[in-house]
Amino acid sequence: MTEVETRYNETQDERMLELRCDGRTVSVSVTKNGYGMLIVADETGELERYYGLDMALDHAAEALEVSPREIELPDEARDMGM
């Protein structure tokens, strides 16, 4: 099993979950204003937008080449999305 390093950060404007694995980084973020779309991005830029956290995490895991089950979600990130 590959280890996915997970970091959660919150600023005045944004909530971000940063996922790192084998030298790759993918983020899942949402602005605190707006209509709750989660943005999945990697080092090259935005990959996709989703309303649901599960779909965003599935895409992030795919970009990291890991199973979504390998991502340990911090409690404070569980309510991201709609």
C-alpha positions, 0 to 999 in steps of 0.5 A, spaced: 500 500 500 502 506 498 502 512 503 498 518 501 500 524 505 494 528 507 494 536 509 488 540 511 489 548 511 484 553 511 485 560 510 480 566 510 477 565 503 479 557 502 479 550 504 484 546 501 486 538 502 493 537 499 495 530 497 502 527 496 504 521 494 510 518 490 513 526 488 506 528 486 501 533 489 494 534 488 489 539 491 482 539 493 479 546 494 473 550 495 472 557 496 468 559 502 464 564 498 460 561 491 456 555 490 461 550 493 464 547 487 470 543 489 476 544 485 481 538 483 488 541 481 495 538 480 502 541 479 499 543 471 493 546 474 486 545 474 483 538 472 476 538 474 470 541 478 465 537 482 460 538 487 461 532 491 467 530 495 467 523 494 467 524 486 473 529 487 477 524 492 476 519 486 479 524 481 484 526 486 486 518 487 486 517 480 491 522 479 495 520 484 495 513 482 492 510 488 485 507 491 481 512 494 481 508 500 488 510 501 486 517 502 485 518 510 480 524 510 481 529 516 475 530 520 475 538 519 475 536 511 469 531 511 464 537 510 467 540 504 463 540 498 455 540 498 
